[in-house]
Amino acid sequence: MSYNPANPLIVQSDRTVLLETDNDQFEEARDELSKFAELVKSPQHIHTYRITPLSLWNAAALNYEPEEVKEQLKKYSKYAVPDNLKEDIDDFMSRYGRIQLVSEDGEHYLVSDDHSLLNEIATHDEVEEFIVEKVRSGVLKVDKSERGFIKHALIQVGYPVEDLAGYVEGEPLDIELRDVTKDGQEFSLRDYQHEAVDAFWAGGTERGGSGAIVLPCGAGKTIVALGAMAKAGAKTLILCTNVTALRQWRSEILDKTNLTNDQIGEYSGETKEIKDVTLTTYQILTYRKDKEAEFEHFGLFNEQDWGLIIYDEVHLLPAPVFRAVANLQSRRRLGLTATLVREDEKEDEVFSLIGPKKYDVPWRVLEKRGFIATAECVEKRVPFRDDELRLKYALADPREKYKLAATNPAKLDIVENLLRDHRGDQILVIGQYLDQLDDISERFDAPIITGRTKQEDRDVLYKKFRTGEVPVLVVSKVANFAVDLPDANVAIQVSGTFGSRQEEAQRLGRILRPKDGEGNKAYFYSVVTRDSTEQEYSNKRQLFLTEQGYRYTIETIEA
């Protein structure tokens, strides 16, 4: 194939890839790149991707071959793909699975056909401490109680192991999916949900049973989890982000499976039930009396005979839980997320301890098929209108600069205009700073939910919003994750957590559930202060959604 200067990619020897947005092949090239590269930055005309070991290992775990990756780069590149990059692709992708972890007669072994490689890796300090003995050439006995730590050590030395040591089956549970929900609606898994379940389960073999499913908010990750639970047919522990999400899970399980209320337990700050299916939160699991004390509830992981553990919003898995997860490698583990991006850059720990990415589908693909709402993203840039505030901003330290820009009072006029333009819609106003949200709530006579709001009051307000009794709801970051508000179709973001890509994705996700009728459309507005650090952070926040195919229309508001 000859190279074509009209193609959209420039592939560079430092593993970066430049993608022209103003090109007829932009979308198809972007979709291919997302399978094996990570988006680094996305200004208007040129997007920059980076091919990393982890991005290639995830591609390998999804059964992509090095030749497929190189062929896609060659297909869309203006110029020849650098030879050193082609060698890197071969090298890194071949590393996944060159070492396998297997079980025999109750013991665990690292095995490899590349005997010299295995001998060399065994000398690394990170790995050596877990080696019990060398059985023979190409076979090392390891401490099976350290299964998770061995896997993490191997990914750190650059050779992610393929874990084929299998799982305990767990206490059996008769769980089936309904054909008709409790309220009389026909129910079945969509085709991509079936594919996701099958990719995770892998026929019940040791090649399945652990990994992450990546689907956009509103695409039915909970339904995929129910399908996995039905496949496993075993006692299940589900970790949620908050109590609101926990209770939504309970509702979905009761609505779409044969399980009864008596079979579902809530393990939260309010109650400590352990049942066939137990729902808990990351917050309760990471509770301890002080920084030196033990985590009081970690025993929940090991005291029951779980056959499946589900991590909702796995990209938010708290760092202390990783140690507990490392000890759970004999249990099947399913991670659910809209994005594997972690702001603490611990994506490798999710890969090694929960499992590699098992299924992924671009958001815009599901949008085109009508499974999630069509979203229009608009960034409205507003100036400082107060000279004194502008001066205060200029003299402030970086953190204070961000807060001053994020809470710019001039944003309130924009919110007022948007509320007027979208009268009759279901609108979420989302922000980071409580004083700002209180001002908005008071000015527009809209109820507010923050961390101060009691759980029972949150439940009442969420219910009133779902029924349309409350058309505008002001929410803090407590509503970022796992809050099911299917009728919300407008989100106005007035402030956020610096450059958090995951937060941007989750906030858009609040309004992506498919809408009834022809108007399957959602509007996501981000109001930022022009020529400020907030505008710079906004560009970073938008990275993941840009990778998924969303473009932000920029509207500059004059003083």
C-alpha positions in Angstrom: 0.0 0.0 0.0 1.4 3.4 -1.0 1.2 6.2 1.5 -1.1 9.1 0.9 -0.4 12.7 2.1 -4.2 13.2 2.1 -4.5 10.6 5.0 -5.3 12.0 8.5 -2.4 10.5 10.6 1.2 11.4 11.2 2.8 8.5 13.1 6.0 9.4 14.9 8.9 7.4 16.3 8.3 8.5 19.9 5.0 6.6 19.8 2.9 9.7 19.4 0.3 9.8 16.7 -1.1 13.1 15.3 -4.7 13.0 13.9 -6.1 15.8 11.7 -9.7 16.6 12.6 -10.5 18.4 9.3 -10.2 15.2 7.3 -12.8 13.0 5.6 -11.3 9.9 7.4 -11.1 11.5 10.8 -13.9 9.5 12.4 -12.9 6.1 11.2 -9.3 6.7 12.0 -10.2 7.9 15.5 -12.3 4.8 16.2 -9.4 2.6 15.2 -6.9 4.5 17.2 -9.0 4.3 20.4 -8.5 0.5 20.3 -4.8 0.7 20.9 -3.8 4.2 21.8 -4.6 6.9 24.4 -5.7 10.4 23.6 -3.2 12.9 25.2 -4.6 16.3 24.0 -7.3 17.5 21.6 -7.0 21.1 20.4 -9.2 22.1 17.6 -7.3 20.9 14.5 -4.8 18.2 15.6 -5.4 15.5 18.2 -2.4 13.8 19.8 -2.5 10.1 20.8 0.2 8.1 22.5 0.7 4.3 22.0 1.7 2.9 25.4 2.5 -0.5 26.7 -0.8 -0.6 28.7 -2.8 0.5 25.7 -1.2 -2.3 23.6 -1.7 -4.9 26.3 -5.4 -4.0 26.5 -5.6 -4.4 22.8 -3.8 -7.8 23.0 -6.3 -8.9 25.8 -9.1 -8.1 23.3 -7.4 -10.5 20.8 -6.0 -7.8 18.5 -2.9 -8.9 16.7 0.2 -6.7 16.2 -0.3 -7.0 12.5 -3.8 -5.5 12.8 -2.5 -2.5 14.7 0.3 -1.9 12.3 -2.0 -2.3 9.3 -4.4 0.3 10.7 -1.6 2.8 11.3 -0.3 2.2 7.8 -3.9 2.5 6.3 -4.4 6.0 7.7 -0.9 7.4 7.8 0.4 10.1 5.5 3.9 8.8 5.7 5.7 5.5 6.5 5.2 4.1 10.0 8.6 4.3 11.8 10.3 1.0 12.0 11.1 1.3 15.7 7.4 1.8 16.5 6.5 -1.3 14.5 9.1 -3.2 16.5 7.7 -1.8 19.8 4.2 -2.9 18.8 5.4 -6.4 18.1 7.5 -6.4 21.3 4.9 -5.1 23.8 1.9 -7.0 22.4 3.9 -10.2 22.4 4.6 -9.8 26.1 1.0 -10.2 27.1 0.5 -13.9 27.9 4.1 -15.0 27.3 4.1 -15.9 31.0 1.0 -17.7 32.3 -0.2 -18.4 35.8 -1.7 -21.8 36.1 -3.0 -24.1 38.9 -2.2 -27.8 39.4 -3.0 -30.0 42.4 -3.9 -27.0 44.5 -0.6 -25.1 43.8 0.1 -22.2 41.5 2.9 -22.0 38.9 4.3 -19.4 36.5 5.0 -21.1 33.2 6.5 -20.0 29.9 7.8 -21.6 26.7 10.5 -18.9 26.9 12.6 -20.5 29.6 15.3 -17.9 29.6 12.7 -15.1 29.9 11.1 -16.7 32.9 14.5 -17.2 34.6 15.4 -13.6 34.0 12.1 -12.2 35.3 12.5 -14.4 38.4 15.6 -12.4 39.4 13.7 -9.1 39.5 13.3 -7.9 43.1 9.6 -7.2 42.5 9.0 -10.9 41.5 11.7 -12.8 43.4 10.0 -12.6 46.8 6.9 -14.5 45.5 8.9 -17.5 44.1 8.8 -20.6 46.2 11.0 -22.8 44.1 12.1 -23.6 40.6 10.3 -26.8 39.6 12.0 -27.3 36.3 13.0 -25.2 33.3 10.1 -23.0 32.4 8.1 -23.7 35.6 8.3 -21.7 38.8 6.2 -22.5 41.9 4.8 -19.4 43.5 3.0 -18.5 46.7 -0.7 -18.9 45.7 -1.8 -16.7 48.6 0.0 -13.8 46.8 -1.7 -14.3 43.4 -2.7 -10.7 43.0 0.6 -9.2 44.1 2.4 -11.6 41.7 0.3 -10.3 38.8 0.9 -6.7 39.8 4.7 -7.3 40.1 4.8 -8.8 36.7 3.0 -5.9 35.0 5.5 -3.6 36.7 8.5 -5.4 35.2 6.8 -5.2 31.8 5.3 -8.7 31.3 1.6 -8.9 32.2 0.8 -12.5 33.0 -2.2 -14.3 31.6 -4.0 -15.7 34.7 -5.3 -19.2 33.9 -5.3 -20.4 37.5 -9.1 -20.5 37.6 -11.7 -19.6 40.2 -13.7 -21.0 43.1 -17.3 -21.4 42.0 -18.7 -19.9 45.2 -22.0 -20.7 46.9 -24.6 -21.6 44.3 -27.4 -19.1 43.7 -30.4 -19.8 41.4 -30.7 -16.5 39.5 -32.5 -16.0 36.1 -33.3 -13.0 34.1 -36.9 -12.2 33.5 -38.5 -12.0 30.1 -41.0 -9.4 31.4 -40.1 -6.8 34.1 -42.2 -6.4 37.2 -44.0 -3.4 35.7 -44.9 -5.5 32.6 -42.3 -4.3 30.1 -40.7 -6.9 27.8 -37.0 -7.4 28.7 -34.0 -8.9 27.0 -30.4 -8.0 26.6 -29.4 -5.9 23.6 -26.9 -7.5 21.2 -23.9 -5.6 22.5 -24.9 -6.4 26.1 -24.9 -10.1 25.2 -21.5 -9.7 23.6 -20.1 -8.0 26.7 -21.4 -10.8 29.0 -20.0 -13.5 26.7 -16.7 -11.7 26.5 -16.5 -11.6 30.3 -17.7 -15.1 30.9 -15.7 -16.8 28.0 -17.8 -20.0 28.3 -17.1 -20.3 32.0 -13.4 -21.2 31.4 -10.4 -19.8 33.1 -9.8 -17.5 30.2 -12.9 -15.4 31.3 -14.2 -14.4 34.7 -12.1 -11.3 35.4 -11.9 -8.0 33.6 -13.5 -4.7 32.8 -16.5 -3.9 30.6 -16.4 -0.4 29.2 -19.7 1.1 28.1 -21.1 4.7 28.2 -23.4 5.8 30.9 -27.0 5.0 30.0 -25.9 2.0 27.9 -26.9 -0.6 30.5 -23.8 -1.6 32.4 -26.0 -2.8 35.2 -27.9 -5.1 32.8 -24.5 -6.6 31.7 -23.8 -7.3 35.3 -27.1 -9.0 35.8 -26.3 -11.2 32.7 -22.9 -12.0 34.3 -24.6 -12.9 37.6 -27.0 -15.2 35.8 -24.0 -16.9 34.1 -22.1 -17.3 37.3 -25.2 -18.6 39.3 -23.4 -17.9 42.6 -23.4 -15.7 45.7 -22.5 -12.2 44.6 -20.9 -9.1 46.2 -21.6 -5.7 44.5 -19.5 -2.6 45.3 -21.2 0.7 44.6 -20.1 4.3 44.7 -22.8 5.5 47.2 -26.0 4.5 48.9 -28.2 6.0 46.1 -26.5 3.8 43.6 -26.8 0.8 46.0 -30.5 1.2 46.2 -30.8 1.6 42.4 -29.0 -1.7 42.0 -31.4 -3.3 44.4 -34.3 -2.0 42.3 -32.8 -3.2 39.0 -32.1 -6.7 40.5 -35.7 -7.0 41.8 -37.2 -5.7 38.5 -35.2 -7.9 36.1 -34.3 -11.1 37.9 -36.1 -13.8 39.8 -34.4 -12.8 43.1 -36.6 -11.7 46.0 -36.1 -8.8 48.4 -35.2 -11.3 51.1 -32.2 -12.5 49.1 -30.7 -9.0 48.7 -28.7 -7.5 51.6 -27.5 -3.9 52.2 -24.2 -3.5 53.9 -24.0 0.2 54.6 -23.6 2.7 57.4 -27.3 2.2 58.2 -27.5 -1.6 58.1 -25.2 -4.6 58.0 -27.0 -7.4 56.1 -25.3 -10.2 54.3 -27.5 -12.1 51.9 -27.2 -14.1 48.6 -26.5 -10.8 46.8 -24.9 -8.2 49.1 -24.7 -4.5 48.1 -22.1 -2.3 49.8 -20.2 1.0 49.1 -16.6 1.8 48.7 -17.0 4.3 51.5 -18.0 1.7 54.1 -15.3 -0.7 53.0 -12.6 2.0 53.4 -13.9 3.2 56.8 -11.4 3.1 59.7 -11.3 4.9 63.0 -8.0 6.6 62.2 -5.1 6.4 59.7 -3.3 3.8 61.8 -6.3 1.6 62.4 -7.3 -1.5 60.3 -10.1 -1.2 57.7 -13.0 -2.6 59.8 -15.1 -4.0 57.0 -12.4 -5.6 54.7 -13.4 -9.0 56.2 -16.6 -8.8 54.1 -14.5 -9.8 51.1 -13.2 -13.0 52.6 -15.7 -14.2 55.1 -18.3 -15.3 52.6 -18.2 -17.8 49.7 -18.6 -15.3 46.9 -18.7 -16.6 43.3 -18.7 -13.2 41.7 -17.6 -9.7 42.9 -18.8 -6.7 40.8 -17.0 -3.3 41.0 -19.4 -0.6 39.8 -17.5 2.5 38.4 -14.2 0.5 38.7 -12.2 3.6 37.7 -13.1 5.0 41.1 -11.8 2.0 43.1 -10.2 3.5 46.2 -6.5 2.9 46.5 -6.8 1.0 49.9 -9.2 -1.5 48.2 -6.5 -2.6 45.8 -4.8 -4.5 48.6 -8.1 -6.3 49.4 -8.6 -7.0 45.7 -5.2 -8.5 45.4 -6.3 -11.2 47.9 -9.4 -12.0 45.9 -7.9 -13.4 42.7 -9.7 -16.8 43.2 -13.1 -15.0 42.9 -14.5 -13.9 39.6 -14.3 -10.2 39.3 -16.3 -7.8 37.0 -15.4 -4.2 36.7 -17.9 -1.8 35.1 -17.0 1.7 33.9 -17.6 4.3 31.2 -13.9 5.1 31.2 -10.8 3.3 32.4 -9.1 6.7 32.9 -8.0 7.1 36.6 -6.8 10.5 37.7 -4.2 8.7 40.0 -2.8 6.9 36.9 -3.4 3.5 38.5 -4.8 2.0 35.3 -2.2 -0.8 35.5 -3.5 -1.9 38.9 -7.0 -2.2 37.5 -5.6 -4.2 34.6 -3.6 -6.6 36.8 -6.0 -7.0 39.8 -9.5 -6.7 38.3 -8.5 -7.9 34.9 -7.9 -6.5 31.4 -10.5 -4.7 29.3 -12.9 -7.4 28.0 -15.3 -5.3 26.0 -15.4 -1.8 24.7 -17.6 0.1 22.2 -17.3 3.7 21.2 -20.0 6.0 22.6 -20.9 7.4 19.3 -21.5 4.0 17.8 -24.3 3.4 20.4 -25.6 6.9 19.8 -26.0 6.3 16.1 -28.0 3.1 16.9 -30.3 5.0 19.3 -29.1 3.2 22.4 -28.0 6.4 24.1 -29.2 10.0 23.5 -27.6 12.2 20.8 -25.6 14.8 22.7 -24.7 18.3 21.8 -21.8 19.7 23.8 -21.3 23.4 24.2 -18.6 25.3 26.1 -19.7 28.9 27.0 -16.8 31.1 27.8 -17.7 34.1 30.0 -15.3 36.9 31.0 -14.7 38.4 34.5 -17.1 41.4 34.5 -15.9 42.8 37.8 -12.5 44.7 37.6 -11.8 44.1 41.3 -12.4 40.4 40.9 -10.2 40.4 37.8 -7.4 42.0 39.8 -7.8 39.6 42.7 -7.5 36.7 40.2 -4.3 38.1 38.7 -2.7 38.3 42.2 -3.9 34.9 43.5 -1.9 31.6 43.8 -2.8 28.9 41.3 -5.4 27.0 43.4 -7.2 30.2 44.4 -7.1 31.3 40.8 -9.0 28.2 39.8 -11.6 28.7 42.4 -12.1 32.4 41.5 -12.5 31.5 37.9 -14.8 28.6 38.6 -17.1 30.6 40.8 -17.2 33.7 38.6 -20.6 35.4 39.4 -20.9 36.3 35.7 -21.8 32.6 35.1 -25.2 33.1 36.8 -26.5 35.1 33.9 -25.6 32.3 31.5 -27.4 29.8 33.7 -30.4 32.0 33.7 -30.4 32.2 29.9 -30.0 28.5 29.6 -32.8 27.7 32.1 -35.1 30.0 30.0 -34.1 28.5 26.7 -34.7 25.0 28.1 -38.0 25.6 29.9 -40.0 22.4 29.8 -36.8 20.2 29.9 -35.4 18.2 32.9 -32.3 20.2 33.8 -29.4 19.3 36.1 -27.1 22.2 37.2 -23.9 20.6 38.4 -21.0 22.1 40.2 -18.1 21.7 42.6 -18.3 24.7 45.0 -21.1 24.7 47.6 -21.4 28.5 48.0 -21.8 28.8 44.2 -24.5 26.1 44.2 -26.3 27.6 47.1 -26.4 30.9 45.2 -27.8 29.2 42.1 -30.4 27.3 44.2 -31.6 30.5 45.9 -31.6 32.7 42.8 -33.6 30.2 40.7 -35.7 28.7 43.5 -34.4 25.2 42.6 -33.8 22.4 45.2 -30.3 21.4 45.9 -28.5 18.1 46.7 -25.0 18.1 48.2 -23.0 16.0 50.6 -24.9 17.7 53.4 -28.3 16.4 52.2 -29.6 13.4 54.2 -30.0 10.2 52.2 -33.8 10.1 52.6 -34.1 13.7 51.4 -31.9 12.9 48.4 -34.2 10.0 47.5 -37.3 12.2 47.7 -35.7 14.9 45.5 -34.4 12.4 42.9 -37.9 10.8 42.8 -39.6 14.2 42.3 -37.1 15.0 39.5 -37.8 11.7 37.8 -41.5 12.4 37.8 -41.1 16.0 36.5 -42.4 17.6 39.7 -39.0 19.2 40.0 -37.8 20.3 36.6 -34.5 21.9 37.7 -32.2 20.2 40.3 -28.9 21.7 41.5 -26.4 19.0 42.4 -22.8 18.8 43.7 -20.3 16.1 42.8 -22.4 13.6 44.8 -24.5 13.2 41.7 -21.5 12.5 39.4 -21.8 8.7 39.6 -24.4 6.0 39.4 -27.5 8.2 39.8 -30.2 7.0 37.6 -32.1 10.1 36.3 -33.4 8.8 32.9 -35.5 11.9 32.0 -32.6 14.4 32.5 -31.8 15.8 29.1 -29.9 19.0 29.9 -26.8 19.4 32.1 -25.3 22.8 32.9 -21.8 22.4 34.4 -20.8 25.5 36.3 -17.6 24.2 38.0 -15.7 21.0 38.2 -12.7 19.1 39.7 -9.8 20.8 37.9 -8.9 18.7 34.8 -10.8 15.5 35.7 -11.6 13.6 32.5 -13.6 10.9 34.3 -15.8 13.6 35.9 -16.5 15.2 32.6 -17.5 11.8 31.1 -19.7 10.9 34.1 -21.5 14.3 34.1 -22.3 13.9 30.4 -23.5 10.4 31.2 -26.2 11.8 33.5 -28.2 12.9 30.5 -27.4 10.1 28.0 -30.1 7.6 28.8 -32.2 7.2 25.6 -35.3 9.4 25.5 -38.8 8.3 24.4 -40.1 9.5 21.0 -38.2 11.3 18.3 -36.5 13.9 20.5 -33.7 11.5 21.6 -31.3 14.5 22.2 -29.4 15.8 25.2 -27.6 19.1 25.8 -24.4 19.4 27.8 -23.3 22.9 28.7 -20.0 23.7 30.3 -19.7 27.3 31.6 -16.1 28.4 32.0 -14.3 31.7 32.6 -12.5 32.9 29.6 -8.7 33.4 29.5 -8.3 31.7 32.9 -6.8 28.5 34.3 -10.3 27.1 34.3 -10.3 27.3 30.5 -7.0 25.3 30.5 -8.4 22.7 32.8 -11.6 22.5 30.7 -9.5 21.4 27.7 -8.0 18.6 29.8 -11.5 17.6 31.1 -12.8 17.2 27.6 -10.1 14.7 26.4 -11.9 11.5 27.0 -15.2 12.7 25.4 -13.2 14.0 22.4 -11.7 10.5 22.0 -15.2 9.1 22.0 -16.2 11.4 19.2 -17.8 14.4 20.9 -17.0 17.9 19.7 -17.5 21.0 21.8 -19.0 24.0 20.2 -17.2 27.1 21.7 -19.3 30.2 22.3 -17.5 33.3 23.6 -19.6 35.6 25.6 -18.6 39.3 25.4 -18.3 41.5 28.4 
